[in-house]
Amino acid sequence: MPYPTKRLTFSDLCFDVYEDVYEPAEDSFLFAENLHIEAGMSVLDLGTGCGILAVLAAKKTDVVVAVDLNPSAMRCAKENAHLNGVCDRIAFLRGDLFGTLRAGVRFDLVLFNAPYLPSDAGEEATWIGRSWAGGADGRLVVDRFITEVLAYLKPAGRVLLMQSTLTGVEKTLRGFSQQGFSAYVVAERSLPFFETLTLIEANV
Ligand SMILES: C[S@@+](CC[C@H](N)C(=O)[O-])C[C@H]1O[C@@H](n2cnc3c(N)ncnc32)[C@H](O)[C@@H]1O
């Protein structure tokens, strides 16, 4: 087998997770439990990892684009789309945030379980590191995302962004508001060591 894997299940779906790809965790599951998608919606899953959110989206709609920087994540997400019978419903693009999208493309819903934790220099040196490390204040990727996402949304589009209290939920809500969104917390889950995962929805 070319990539050492671990298999996990969510709902009635199963996912193989390669060694150098983010293994779905509490944040992925909180996200997945709060994903409400209707047929016909176009969905962009940024930082797709093993593809868990893209596959869930593709079970409901046939216009899904999954993006990740990590080449192994691309292979892994494609395998999982195949395993779960939705490979013809997802387009896979390897790249940095919105950088590989066709000019002018816009979505009804953009999902991002981002790298949102504060990190020390060098911690983003591996693919697993890049899946969680957000720089000194944890906001390196999140802040870029917030300033760029509006250009990729349809007029009544929505954003779902995972965040942690370790990174500043208020800052994120303010950042969305400065870009013209109305943003609020849709779900939370407390973790040990004084951290709460927070799923934020932002509407155009
Ligand atoms: C926390 S993991 C989430 C994976 C998956 N969506 C989940 O919920 O289990 C974050 C993912 O974002 C990807 N990533 C990090 N920075 C990125 C960037 N600038 N552009 C695209 N993907 C990025 C990482 O490679 C990783 O797969």
Ligand as a Chemical Component Dictionary entry (heavy atoms), coordinates in Angstrom:
data_LIG
# 
_chem_comp.id                   LIG 
_chem_comp.type                 NON-POLYMER 
_chem_comp.pdbx_formal_charge   0 
_chem_comp.three_letter_code    LIG 
# 
loop_
_chem_comp_atom.comp_id 
_chem_comp_atom.atom_id 
_chem_comp_atom.alt_atom_id 
_chem_comp_atom.type_symbol 
_chem_comp_atom.charge 
_chem_comp_atom.model_Cartn_x 
_chem_comp_atom.model_Cartn_y 
_chem_comp_atom.model_Cartn_z 
_chem_comp_atom.pdbx_ordinal 
LIG C1  C1  C 0  -7.659  21.323 10.334 1  
LIG S1  S1  S 1  -7.320  20.536 8.793  2  
LIG C2  C2  C 0  -8.997  20.202 8.263  3  
LIG C3  C3  C 0  -9.115  18.998 7.354  4  
LIG C4  C4  C 0  -10.563 18.574 7.063  5  
LIG N1  N1  N 0  -11.288 19.631 6.402  6  
LIG C5  C5  C 0  -11.258 18.176 8.342  7  
LIG O1  O1  O 0  -12.181 18.890 8.749  8  
LIG O2  O2  O -1 -10.892 17.132 8.915  9  
LIG C6  C6  C 0  -6.838  21.926 7.776  10 
LIG C7  C7  C 0  -6.505  21.586 6.319  11 
LIG O3  O3  O 0  -6.198  22.805 5.632  12 
LIG C8  C8  C 0  -5.118  22.599 4.754  13 
LIG N2  N2  N 0  -4.493  23.917 4.533  14 
LIG C9  C9  C 0  -3.706  24.625 5.385  15 
LIG N3  N3  N 0  -3.389  25.813 4.857  16 
LIG C10 C10 C 0  -3.991  25.861 3.632  17 
LIG C11 C11 C 0  -4.009  26.831 2.591  18 
LIG N4  N4  N 0  -3.373  27.996 2.711  19 
LIG N5  N5  N 0  -4.711  26.560 1.467  20 
LIG C12 C12 C 0  -5.352  25.350 1.325  21 
LIG N6  N6  N 0  -5.369  24.396 2.287  22 
LIG C13 C13 C 0  -4.695  24.651 3.414  23 
LIG C14 C14 C 0  -4.236  21.598 5.467  24 
LIG O4  O4  O 0  -3.387  20.931 4.570  25 
LIG C15 C15 C 0  -5.289  20.695 6.121  26 
LIG O5  O5  O 0  -5.620  19.626 5.277  27 
# 
loop_
_chem_comp_bond.comp_id 
_chem_comp_bond.atom_id_1 
_chem_comp_bond.atom_id_2 
_chem_comp_bond.value_order 
_chem_comp_bond.pdbx_ordinal 
LIG C1  S1  SING 1  
LIG S1  C2  SING 2  
LIG S1  C6  SING 3  
LIG C2  C3  SING 4  
LIG C3  C4  SING 5  
LIG C4  N1  SING 6  
LIG C4  C5  SING 7  
LIG C5  O1  DOUB 8  
LIG C5  O2  SING 9  
LIG C6  C7  SING 10 
LIG C7  O3  SING 11 
LIG C7  C15 SING 12 
LIG O3  C8  SING 13 
LIG C8  N2  SING 14 
LIG C8  C14 SING 15 
LIG N2  C9  SING 16 
LIG N2  C13 SING 17 
LIG C9  N3  DOUB 18 
LIG N3  C10 SING 19 
LIG C10 C11 SING 20 
LIG C10 C13 DOUB 21 
LIG C11 N4  SING 22 
LIG C11 N5  DOUB 23 
LIG N5  C12 SING 24 
LIG C12 N6  DOUB 25 
LIG N6  C13 SING 26 
LIG C14 O4  SING 27 
LIG C14 C15 SING 28 
LIG C15 O5  SING 29 
# 
